[in-house]
Amino acid sequence: MTPDPAALARAHSLSRRLIEVAERAKSDFGGIAGEFGLTAVQARTVLWLGDPRPMRDLADHLACDPSNVTGIADRLQRLGLVERVAGTDRRVKQLSLTERGSALRAELGARVASGSTVIAHLDPDEQDQLSWLLDKLLGLAPVAQHGPRS
């Protein structure tokens, strides 16, 4: 089967732009994290830690080996942002934000929300549309639905 050149060009163009937007959003996030003296992974960790969570869950969230979480937790602990606490099962260590970590989480979250490429360039209806389209691309949107407010 010979690929349709127009369909191939369109797929390439859409994919290239989607990757470019994702890279820009990733770069925006990394820059904001840097403003707070954090790496992107450390910032993701602080934002994710609303409640105490097992370190293994953080590894799952970050899609990394659990051994990598130890280094992340060590650095955040040295910065005074997290502490290790015992969970209900004392063998499982949980990460919990300190008071300083909670305050930084609020500031970081506000800065990320206001500094996001997606938020800055799309109105709320367009953000809803993009959310629906991304879910559809990921196989998460209901097939029968044609998008938000259609």
C-alpha positions in Angstrom: 0.0 0.0 0.0 1.4 3.4 -1.1 1.0 6.1 1.5 -1.0 9.2 0.4 1.6 12.0 0.2 -0.9 14.6 1.3 -1.9 12.5 4.4 1.7 11.8 5.2 2.6 15.6 5.0 -0.4 16.5 7.1 0.5 13.9 9.8 4.1 15.1 9.8 3.0 18.7 10.1 0.6 18.0 13.0 3.0 15.8 14.8 5.9 18.3 14.4 3.7 21.1 15.8 2.4 19.0 18.7 5.9 18.1 19.7 7.0 21.7 19.4 4.1 22.8 21.7 5.1 20.0 24.2 8.7 21.0 24.1 7.8 24.7 24.7 5.6 23.8 27.6 8.4 21.6 29.0 10.9 24.5 28.6 8.4 26.9 30.2 8.1 24.6 33.2 11.8 24.1 33.5 12.4 27.8 33.4 9.8 28.5 36.1 11.3 25.6 38.3 14.7 27.3 37.9 13.3 30.6 39.2 12.6 28.7 42.4 16.1 27.0 42.4 14.6 23.6 41.5 15.0 21.2 38.6 11.9 20.3 36.7 11.8 16.9 38.4 12.0 18.5 41.8 9.3 21.0 40.9 7.1 18.2 39.7 7.6 16.4 43.0 6.7 19.5 45.1 3.6 20.1 43.0 2.5 16.4 43.2 3.0 16.2 47.0 -0.3 17.7 48.2 -0.6 15.0 50.9 2.1 12.7 52.3 2.8 10.0 49.7 4.9 6.8 49.6 8.2 7.3 47.8 7.3 4.4 45.5 4.2 6.3 44.3 6.5 9.2 43.4 8.6 6.9 41.4 5.5 5.7 39.5 4.4 9.3 39.0 7.8 10.3 37.7 8.1 7.1 35.7 11.5 6.5 37.1 13.3 3.8 39.1 12.6 4.0 42.9 16.3 4.4 43.5 16.2 7.8 41.7 13.6 9.0 44.2 16.0 8.8 47.0 18.3 11.4 45.5 15.3 13.7 44.7 14.0 13.3 48.2 17.5 13.9 49.7 17.9 17.2 47.8 14.4 18.4 48.6 15.0 17.5 52.3 18.3 19.5 52.3 16.3 22.4 50.9 13.9 22.1 53.8 10.9 21.4 51.5 10.1 17.8 52.4 10.5 15.4 55.2 10.4 11.6 55.4 7.6 10.3 57.6 6.5 6.9 58.6 3.3 5.7 57.0 0.7 3.5 58.4 3.0 0.6 57.6 6.2 1.8 59.4 8.3 0.0 56.7 7.0 2.4 54.0 8.6 5.9 54.1 6.4 8.7 52.9 7.4 12.1 51.7 5.5 15.0 53.2 5.9 18.7 52.5 7.2 20.9 55.3 5.6 24.2 56.0 8.2 25.8 53.8 7.5 23.2 51.1 3.7 23.9 51.2 4.3 27.6 50.8 6.6 27.0 47.9 4.1 24.6 46.3 1.4 27.3 46.4 3.8 29.9 44.9 5.1 27.5 42.3 1.6 26.4 41.3 0.5 29.9 40.8 3.6 30.7 38.7 3.2 27.6 36.6 -0.5 28.4 36.0 0.2 31.9 34.9 3.4 31.1 32.9 2.1 28.2 30.9 2.3 28.5 27.1 -1.1 26.7 26.8 -2.8 29.0 29.3 -1.2 32.2 28.0 -2.3 31.6 24.4 -5.7 30.0 24.7 -8.9 31.3 26.2 -10.9 29.0 28.6 -13.1 27.5 25.8 -10.0 26.8 23.7 -8.3 25.2 26.7 -11.4 22.9 27.1 -11.2 22.0 23.4 -7.5 21.2 23.6 -8.1 19.1 26.7 -10.8 17.1 24.9 -8.6 16.7 21.8 -5.6 15.5 23.8 -7.8 13.0 25.7 -9.2 11.8 22.3 -5.6 11.4 21.0 -4.8 9.4 24.1 -7.9 7.3 23.8 -9.5 8.8 26.9 -12.4 10.8 25.4 -15.8 9.2 24.7 -16.0 8.3 21.0 -19.6 9.5 20.6 -18.8 13.0 21.9 -17.7 15.6 19.3 -15.9 17.9 21.8 -16.8 20.4 24.4 -19.7 22.8 23.7 -20.3 21.5 20.2 
